[in-house]
Amino acid sequence: MTTDLIYHETFTKHMLSPGHPESPKRLKVALERIGSTGLVEGSKVTIVKPEKANLSEVRALHGDDYIQELHAKSEKGGGSFTMDTSANRYTYDAALLAAGGGILAVDRIQDGVSENAYVLCRPPGHHAEHSRAFGFCFINNIAVAAQHLIEKWNLERVLIVDYDAHHGNGTQSAFYSSNRVLYIGLHQDGRTLFPGSGFPNEIGSGKGEGYNVNLAMHPGAGDRSYEMAFQRVVEPIAASFNPEFILVSVGFDGHFNDPLTSLGLTTSGLSTMNAKLHAMARKHSSGRLAFFLEGGYNLDIVGRGSQNLVEQLAGVQITHFEDSHMESENCTVYTKVLLDGMNGMLGGVWKL
């Protein structure tokens, strides 16, 4: 079996405002770096073109009035939803194709056609809420895929790990009262970064209490802090949950050179998280694993990160990039205190 790279040229036709950081160049540079590996020509990676998601699957996560509004604005050539999130004539199609790409990715993995997947899509999705576009996002691609796994494949335990620097508010909201989807977010503390949510006390409600985990990282947190977070929280909770499928919201904006955030990860740190998630999938979900592109606004880092991710999924040697960043002791100490608190808050639900 091979690794799927889910991609459609319409993803690059969706555009926000001129000079916007969430630009088509992000996908172009990622494709160039992935192409340089020779994995596509060597048949280890298969580029797969998605079709639009069926509206019934989108409506499971988003209101019909909102979907109609998105369609109408695209039909008219574009329009704004918020100050930084606007549509053009291709946005509606691109958003449906991105959601369809996630569905296609998990179906092919479930059918045994491919082993894992990277959904290289635009627009991103994890900020999109039930009835509004938000934070550059229109349809919540990863949430649609998770719901599809529940509805079509009758899975009981889907794990979503979101390591974008910005909290995945839309994904959290979609499954906040569900015990069939476990959401774990690692992101910069919402007191210092959009969207201002994702705090440790947001742990879910009703049946979903304890199934929503937020690791709100101190600005500057880097490789050491994320290593601790995986060892002390992410991996133990995943082992306790024993997921049948793992979905990942990828954010390369946790890198210390990202222009919109203040975290301290290196390309090696990002790659290490991917390796840990890959190992978790092999251990708990028979390798079933799909990554979805969310943020990342330094083009070089998006390219390097995408290259390393595909190398990881394809099982070849990871290219090492020479970048380093010294995380302050204050960040490390803060992370230890945060993780101690999570242990106290969630220890009664999960084995930590």
N, C-alpha and C positions, 0 to 999 in steps of 0.2 A: 504493500500500500504506500501511497505517497502523501505528501502534504499539499493541501489545497491553498491556493492564493486566490481569494475571491475578489474580483475587480471588474468594473465596467467603466468605459470611457466617459459615460454621462456623469460620473462622480466629479470629473474635472470641469464640467460645464456649469455646475452650481457655483455661484459667486456671491459673496456678501459685498460690502462696500469696497471701493478702491483702496488698496493698501492694507486691507484687513489681514490680521495674522493667520486666520483660518483660511488659507488660500489653496488653489489647485496645485501650487508648487509643492505642497507637502507630499502629495501622492506621486508627483513626477520624480522627485528626488528619491523617494522610497523605491519606486520601480527601477530606477537606474542602479541603485545600490544592490538591490536583490538580483537584477540582471547580471551584475558584475561577478556574481558568485558562480555562474554556470550551472546552477541547480535546476533551472527550468529546462535548459538544453539537455541536461543529463537525466531528465525525467524523474528527478527526486521531488520536484515541485511542479504542480499542475495549475496553470491559470484557468480559472473557471468563471464564466460570465453568468451573473444571476439574472433572473426575471423579477418583475415587480411583485412585491408581497400582495397577497389577496387582501382586499380591504377588510374582510371579516376578521383577519388576524390582527390587523392594525387597530381596529375598533375595540379589540379586547384590552388594549392599553390606552387608547386615546378617544376622546369624545368625537362624535360624528360631526358636530358643528365646527369644531376646530379643524378637522380634516378637510371639510368643505371650504373653510376659509383659506387654508393653505393652498388648496387646488385653485380657488378663485384668484388668489393673488398671483400665483404662477401663470395662470391663463392670461392675466392682464399684463404680464411682463415683469411683475415683481411688486414688492411692498414690504414695509417694515412691521415687525412684531414688537421688538424692543429697540433701544438705542444702538445695540451692537449686533442684533440678529435680524436679518432681512432676507427676503427671497428674491430670486430672479425667475426667468421663465423656465428654467430647468430644475428648480429646487424641488418641486413636488415629485417629478419623475425620479430625480436622484435619491430623494428620501425613501421612496417606495422601493427602489432598487437596492438601497443599503439595507433596509429591513428584509427584503427578499434574499439578499446575500447571506444574512445571518441564518435565515431559515434553511437555505440551500446548504450552508456549511454543516449545520447540525444533522440535517437529513442524510447527507453523504457519509458522515461519520457513523451515524446510527446504522446505515445500510451496509457498512463495511467497505465502501468504495474508497474512502481515504482514512488516514489515521488521525489527522488533526487538521487545523485550518487557521489561517490568518485572514480576517475580513478587512481588506485594505479599502476602506470606504470613506466617503464624504456624502452628506454632512455627518458629523458625529452624532451621538444620541443620548448620552447618559444624563444630560440636564433636561431633556424634553419631558414635560409633565403631561398629565392627562389632557388638559385643555389649553396648553400654550406652548409655543416655541420659546426657548430660553437658552442662553449661554451658547449660541452658535448651533443649537440642536433643534430638530424638528420632529422626528420620530425616534423613539427609544429602541434602537436596533437590538441591543443585548437583551432588553426586557421582552421584546417580541419573540426573540429566539428562545428565551427561558420559558415563556408561556406556551410556545409551540411544543417544546419538549414535554411539558406537563399535559397539554391537551391531546396532541397527536400520539405521543409515545408513552403516555401515562407514567412518566417518571415521578418518583416521590421525593427525590433529593437532588436538587440542582444547586450547585455552588457558584456564586458570582463573586469574583475578586476584582476590585476596582482600584488600581494603583495610580490613576491619574492624579495630578497634583490638586485638582479641584474635586470637591465632594460630588459624588453621583447622586444628587438630590432626586432626580427623576426615577432612577432605578430603585433607590431606597423606598420612595413613596409607593411605587408599583407593588411591592411585596411586603410592606410594613406589617401586615397582619397575617402573613402566610408562613407556615412551617414547612412548606415544600421547596422554598427558595431561601437559601442562606446567603445574605449579602455581607461581605466584608470589605470595607473601604479603608484604604490607607491614603491620606491626603493632608495637605497643609491645613493647619488649624483654621477653622472658619472665621475666627476673630480677626484673621489677617489676610483673608483671600476670599474671593467670590466662590460659591454663592452664599457664604455666611451660614452654613449649616454643617451637619455631620459631626455632632459632638458626642462624646462617649456615653452620655445618658440617653441617647436616642437608640434604644435597644429593641424596638418593635412593640407591638401591642397584640392583645388577644392571643390567638394561637401562635402568632409570630414573635411573642416576647422572648428575647434571647437570640433570635434569628437575624438580628440586624446589629452589626458590629462596626463601630467607627473608631479608627485609630487616627486621631487628629494630631498630626506631627508638628513639632515646633519648627518655625522657619529656620532653615539651615540644616535640618536633619538630613543625614546622608546614608552612606552604605552601612555604617555600624548600627545606626538606629533601625534601619529597615531589616537588617539581619536579625537583630534582637526581636523585632516585631514578628517576623516569620517564625522564629524558633519558639517564642513564648506564647504566641496567640494564634497566628494564622494556621500553622501546621497542626498544633494540638486540636484546635476546633475542627479543622477539616477531617482529622482522623476520627474524631468523635462523631461527626456528622456522616462520614462515609459516603460522599457524593457519588451519584451515578453518572454525572456529567459536570465538567468544570468549564465555565465561561469566564473570560477575562477582559475587562475594560483596560486597554493599554493607554497609558499617558506618558509620553516621552518628555512632558513638561516638568517632571520631577528632577530633571537634570539641572546641575548648578548653573549652566549657561542659558537656560530658557529665559526669554525676555519678559514673561508675564508672571513668573512665580519666584519663590525664594527658598526652594529646597536645595539639597546638596548632593544628590545622587550623581554618580559617574556612569559612563556607558557600561562599565564592568558591573556596577551595582544593579543597573537595570537588567543586564543579562543574567545576573545571579538570581534575581527574582523569577525570571522566565524559566530558568533551569529548575528552580524549586517547584514551580507550578507544574512543569512537565513531569517531574518526579512524583508529585502528588497525584497527578492524573494516572500515571502508570500504576501507582500503588492502590488507588481507591476506585478509579472509574474505567479500568481497562484501557487507559490511554486516551479516553474521550475528552478532547480539549479543543476549544476554539477561542482565539484572541480577536478582539474588535478594536480597531483604531479609534481613539477618542482624541485627546489633545497632544500638544507638542508643537512648539512654534519657532524653535531654532531648526532651520531646514537641515543643517548638517547632522544634527542629533537625530532628527526623524529618520534620515537616511541610514545612519549607522545603527540606530536602534532596530529599524525594520530588517536590516541585513542580519544582525545578530539573532533576532527573533526567528527568522526563517531558517537560519543555520541551525538553531537549537531544535526547532520542530522537525527538520529534515535529518537530524542525527549526524551532522558533520561537524568538523572542528570549527569552533567559534573564533572569528577574527578578533584580535585584541587591538583596542585603540588606546593610544597613550594620552589619557586625560586623568588628572588626579585632583582631588579636593579634600582638604582637611576639615573634618567636622569638629566643631568646638566641643569641649568637655561639657559645657552647659547644655547643649543639645542632647548629648548621651545621657546625662543625669536626668533631664526632663523626660526622656523616653522611658527610662527605668521606672520613674514614678508613675508615668502614664500606664505602663504595662502592669505595674502592681495594682493600680486602681481597676484595670480591666479584669484582673484576676479576681478581685473582690466582688466586682459587679456581675461577672458572668460565670464564676466558678461553680455556682449552684446549678447551672444549665449544662456546661461543657466541662470536660476533663482537661484542666489547664495545669 
